[in-house]
């Protein structure tokens, strides 16, 4: 760790008392790090509709969310039966990117699939 040298008291004319042989104090400088707050997390949700093919939803879950075929099928069926299903929980920027990718992919393939994010 670096040492900080602090000079002794000054005399009336601004010079150091005792000339070059002044007493010096040494100490250790420590930096305190502010506690980093964990980022807010967001749930990414798929919403059911009556038009998007189930197989397309499975492919999106595999491609965008890196789900296995089995996990993707399970989530897709949950969305189909319950109307909404969670694809994952992510920090804001990641969640936003995934929502955008799903929506872009759905539009390019002319499907009305909706994907949203909500703060956890």
N, C-alpha and C positions, 0 to 999 in steps of 0.2 A: 504494500500500500504506500502511496506517496506521503511524504512528510511535509508539513507546513512549518516554516520557520517564522516566528513572530519576534520582531525586534523589541528590545527593552524600551523604557520610557525615554522621551525626548527631553533635552535640556531647554532652557529659555530661548536660545537662538536657533532652534530647529534641528540642531545636530543631536546625535545620540550621546547619551551620557556614557562616559567610560571609553570613548574612542572606539578603536577597532576591536577591543576586547570586551564588548558589551555582552551581557548575558542574553542568551536566546532560549526561547521555550520551543519545545517541539510537541507536536500532537498528530494524531491520525485523522485524516479526512475520510468520512464515510458518507456515501450517498444513500439516501433512502429512496427506494423505488415506490411509486404510488401503486396501490393494489389495482391490478387490471380487472375490470369488470367483464364477466362473461357476456358474449353478445346475446341479444335476444334471439330466440329461436322461433321459427315459423313452420306450421304444418302445411304441407302441400296436399291439396285435395282434388280428386276428380269427381265431377258431377255427372250423374246418369242422364242420358237422353234416349229417345226412342229410335234414333237413326244411326248412330255410330256403331259399326260392327264390333262385336266382342273381340274378334281376332285382332282388329286394329288397336283396340285398347291394350290388349296383351303385348303387342309389338311396341307400343309407346312406353309401356311400363318397363319392358326389357331394355329398350334403347336409351331412354332419358334417365330412368332411375336405376339402371343396372340390376334389375330384379331377375331372378332365375325364372324359367318358364313356369314352374310350380307356384312360386310366390306371385307372379304376375297374374296367373289364372285365379288364384285365391282373392287377390285384391279386386280384379275385374268382376268376379262373382259378387263380392261384397258391395261394390258400387251398383251393380245391376239390381241386387235385392234390396239394398238399404237406401239407394239414391245418392249416396256419397261415400267415398272411401279415401283413406289416408295413404299417400304414396311415400311419405317420409317427412322427417323433421330436419330443418337446415337453418343456418344463419341467413339473414335477410338476403344478401346478394346471391347466394346459391339458390335459395328458394325462388327468387325473382327470375333467375336465369332458367330454372327448370320449368316454371309456369310459362315463360315466353316460348321455350322450345316446344312444349306440348301444344300450345295454341297455334304456333306457326306450322307445325307438322299437321295438325288437324285441318287448318285452312287450306294448306297446299293439297291435301287429299280430299278436300270438299266435304269434311265432316264437321258437325256442330259441337264436337266435344269441348267441354268447358273445364278449365283447371284454374283453381284459385289458391291463395295462400292466406293463412290467418295466424295472428300472433298466438303463441302458445301460452 
